[in-house]
């Protein structure tokens, strides 16, 4: 959890009890979906940050389902330091975790988090 909240900076967007900031961010997923629009606003490809609760059960990932596995999501974020431009010319990624966390460790953390939540629910129901 220390790397998740510290060096990986995951809690910037995936913090709190629901593991989301409920904010809207451009994470550089290319496509023609304009994302969140406000009256008169320029499309900025902003999409709501999903919760990580039970993330292992919510594939496919991203607003367009372009990542089939958690590994693909993590690979996207590892490349996040590169500026990506979508078909509308919207550019940018608000982060990048390259080198901050070993990829498999992050996948394992997400899997363990989901298992821990299921165990908590089972105990509460019991």
C-alpha positions as CSV (number, residue, x, y, z in Angstrom):
1,X,0.0,0.0,0.0
2,X,2.9,2.3,0.6
3,X,4.0,2.3,-3.0
4,X,0.4,2.7,-4.2
5,X,-0.1,5.8,-2.0
6,X,3.5,7.0,-2.3
7,X,5.9,6.5,-5.2
8,X,3.2,5.3,-7.6
9,X,0.9,8.2,-6.8
10,X,-2.1,6.0,-7.5
11,X,-4.2,7.7,-4.7
12,X,-4.0,11.0,-6.5
13,X,-7.0,9.6,-8.5
14,X,-7.8,6.3,-6.7
15,X,-7.9,7.4,-3.1
16,X,-10.6,7.5,-0.3
17,X,-12.9,4.7,0.8
18,X,-14.3,4.2,-2.8
19,X,-10.8,4.2,-4.3
20,X,-11.7,7.1,-6.7
21,X,-11.6,10.8,-6.5
22,X,-14.8,10.9,-8.6
23,X,-13.0,13.4,-10.8
24,X,-12.6,13.6,-14.6
25,X,-9.2,13.1,-16.2
26,X,-7.6,12.8,-19.6
27,X,-5.5,9.7,-19.4
28,X,-4.5,9.6,-23.0
29,X,-6.8,6.9,-24.3
30,X,-7.1,7.7,-28.0
31,X,-10.4,7.7,-29.7
32,X,-13.2,9.9,-31.0
33,X,-15.3,10.1,-27.8
34,X,-15.2,13.7,-26.6
35,X,-15.7,12.6,-23.0
36,X,-17.2,15.0,-20.5
37,X,-18.5,18.2,-22.2
38,X,-19.7,21.4,-20.5
39,X,-21.8,24.0,-22.4
40,X,-19.5,25.7,-24.9
41,X,-16.5,23.7,-23.8
42,X,-13.9,22.3,-26.1
43,X,-13.8,18.4,-26.0
44,X,-11.0,17.4,-23.7
45,X,-11.4,13.7,-23.5
46,X,-12.1,13.8,-19.8
47,X,-13.6,10.6,-18.3
48,X,-14.6,9.8,-14.7
49,X,-12.1,8.0,-12.6
50,X,-13.5,4.5,-11.8
51,X,-13.3,2.9,-8.4
52,X,-10.8,0.2,-7.9
53,X,-13.2,-1.7,-5.7
54,X,-13.6,-5.1,-7.3
55,X,-11.5,-4.0,-10.2
56,X,-10.6,-7.6,-11.2
57,X,-14.3,-8.1,-11.9
58,X,-14.9,-5.0,-14.1
59,X,-13.0,-5.8,-17.4
60,X,-12.8,-4.5,-20.0
61,X,-11.2,-1.3,-18.8
62,X,-11.2,2.4,-19.9
63,X,-14.3,4.2,-21.1
64,X,-14.1,2.4,-24.5
65,X,-13.2,-1.1,-23.3
66,X,-9.8,-0.9,-25.1
67,X,-7.9,-2.7,-22.3
68,X,-9.0,-6.3,-21.9
69,X,-6.8,-7.0,-18.8
70,X,-5.3,-5.2,-15.8
71,X,-1.9,-5.8,-17.4
72,X,-2.9,-3.8,-20.4
73,X,-4.1,-0.9,-18.2
74,X,-0.8,-0.9,-16.3
75,X,1.1,-1.0,-19.6
76,X,-0.8,2.1,-20.7
77,X,0.2,3.9,-17.5
78,X,3.8,2.9,-17.8
79,X,3.8,4.6,-21.2
80,X,1.9,7.6,-19.6
81,X,4.9,9.9,-19.6
82,X,4.7,10.0,-23.4
83,X,2.3,12.6,-24.7
84,X,-0.4,10.9,-26.8
85,X,-2.7,12.7,-29.2
86,X,-6.1,11.4,-30.0
87,X,-8.0,11.9,-33.3
88,X,-9.3,15.4,-32.2
89,X,-5.9,16.7,-31.5
90,X,-6.4,16.5,-27.7
91,X,-3.2,15.6,-26.1
92,X,-1.8,14.7,-22.8
93,X,-1.6,12.2,-20.0
94,X,-1.7,13.4,-16.5
95,X,0.8,10.9,-15.2
96,X,3.0,8.0,-15.8
97,X,4.2,5.3,-13.4
98,X,7.1,4.0,-15.4
99,X,9.6,2.4,-13.0
100,X,7.6,3.4,-9.9
101,X,6.1,0.0,-9.3
102,X,6.9,-3.3,-10.9
103,X,4.0,-4.2,-13.2
104,X,3.2,-7.6,-11.7
105,X,3.3,-6.1,-8.2
106,X,0.6,-3.6,-9.1
107,X,-1.6,-6.4,-10.7
108,X,-1.1,-8.5,-7.6
109,X,-2.0,-5.5,-5.4
110,X,-5.3,-5.0,-7.3
111,X,-6.1,-8.7,-7.1
112,X,-5.4,-8.8,-3.4
113,X,-7.5,-5.7,-2.8
114,X,-10.4,-7.3,-4.5
115,X,-10.0,-10.5,-2.6
116,X,-9.8,-8.5,0.7
117,X,-13.0,-6.7,-0.1
118,X,-14.8,-10.0,-0.9
119,X,-13.5,-11.5,2.4
120,X,-14.8,-8.4,4.3
121,X,-18.3,-8.8,2.7
122,X,-18.4,-12.5,3.5
123,X,-17.5,-11.9,7.2
124,X,-20.0,-9.1,7.5
125,X,-22.8,-11.3,6.0
126,X,-21.8,-14.3,8.2
